[in-house]
């Protein structure tokens, strides 16, 4: 009897796992539905907005920020903003521009006059960074001027979109 039990145990130990393996292969498996990816994969393009103390909700910055976001949705460029705190002077805004340059922003934008003047003051010393100013004045090698009378949001979206393609 002992021998018979051993053979039954050995047979069962081989047959049952083999049957499970065959059924697993033969029967169609049910794969759960894959969830959509919610995280956006960004490119190395980093576009930054220098704002006044009101941030991106200020009257001058809001259309610029909206254009940046429009372009980011298409190109996956990273967008960020930095408000200038303290007095509204070019001298106070320049260190903030330098901060954005040090943070590896490939394009730096300004929506109002004081921040725009600060960008102009720093642009020549940073030829690898593209600067965009909403306002009057002339452009330079790495400085683009967007006229405030134009559709600022669309103009910024095009500039940022082009930067994201580089």
N, C-alpha and C positions, 0 to 999 in steps of 0.2 A: 503494500500500500504506500509506503513511503516513496517508493520510486515513481509511482503513478502521480502522486501529488507534486513531486519535483517537476515531472514532465508537463503537467498541467500549468504549473506556475511559470515555467520557462516559456511554454507556448503562448500563454496569455501575455506575458511580458514582451513578446516579440510581435504578436498579431495585433494587439490593441494599439500600440504606437504606430504601426504600419498603416492600420485602417484610418487612424486619425490624420496621418500625413496625406493619404490618398484623398480623403474627404476634403481636406483643406485645399488641395490643389484642384480637385474636380469641381467642387461647388463654387459658384461665383461669390466672390468676397464683396462685402459692402464697405466701400470707402466713404468716410464722412466727407461732406462738401467742404471744400477749402474756403476759408474766410478770406475776404479781400484784404490786401495789405493796407494798413491804415497809416503807416509811417511813410513820409515822403523821403526819397533818397535825393539829397541835394548834390549839385555839382560843386566844383571848387570855386566857382564864381561867387564872390561875396560883395554885395551892394549895400552901402550904408548911407543913411540919411542923417544929416546934422540938423537939429531943430532948435527952436527957441525953448524957453522953459515950459511951454504948453505941450511939448511933445508932438506926436503925430496927429493929434486932434486939433492943433492950431490951424488957423485959416490958411496960412501959407504952406504948411507942411501936408495937410490932408490930401490934396490932389496929387502931390508928389508921391506920398506913401501909397495911395491907391494905385498909381501907375506902376510902382515897384512891385506891389503884390500881384497885379495883373500879369506882369512879365514873369514873375517867379512861378506862378501857376503853370505857365507854359514851358519855361526853360529850366525850372528847378534850381534857379540861382538862389543863394541864401540872401535874405534881406534882414537888415537890422537898423535900429535908430539909436541916436544918442542925443539927449537934450542938453543944451548949454545952460548951466545954472549960474546964477549971479548976474552981474551987470551986462546989458546988451551992448557990448563993445567988441570990436575986432580983436583987440588984445586979449580979451577974456575967451573968445571963441577959438583962437588959434591952437591952444593946447588940446582942445577937444578934437580938432581936425587931426592933429598929430596922433592922438589916441586911436582914431579910426584907421590911420595909415599903419600904425604899429600893430593893429589887430588884423592886418592883412586884407583890408577892404580893397577890392580891385577897382571899384568905382565908388566915389563919394559924391553925394548930392546935397544941395542946400536949396531951400525954398524961399528964403527971405534975404533981404539986403545985407544984414550984419553977417550972417553965416556965409553968404556968398562972397563977401569981401575977405573973410577969413580963408575960404577955399582958394581964392585968387592969390592970396599972400603965400600960401603953402605950395601951390601947384608946381611952380618952377623947380622947387627943391625935390620934388617927387615925380620924376618923369615916367615912372612905370605905373603910376596910379592915374586913372581917368577921373576927372572932376567935372561935375555938371552943376551949373548955376542957373536958377530961374531968376531972370532979371535982365537988365540992360547991360551993354558993354560988348567988347569984342572977345572972340574965341582965341584960343592959343593951341599949341600942339596937343596938349593933354587936357584942355579945358573946353567944354561945350557950353554954349549959352542957349537956354530955352526962353523964348519971349513970353512974358506973362500974359500977353493978350491972346496967345494961341491956346489950343486945348492942351493944357499942361499934363493932364493925366495920360492922354494918348502919346504925347511926345516923350514923356518919361518912360512909358511902357516900351516904346520902340527903342529908345537908347539902351535901356536895361536889357531888353530882349536881344539886341545886337551884341551887347557885352557878354551875355550868357552863351552866345554861339562861338565866342573866341576860344 
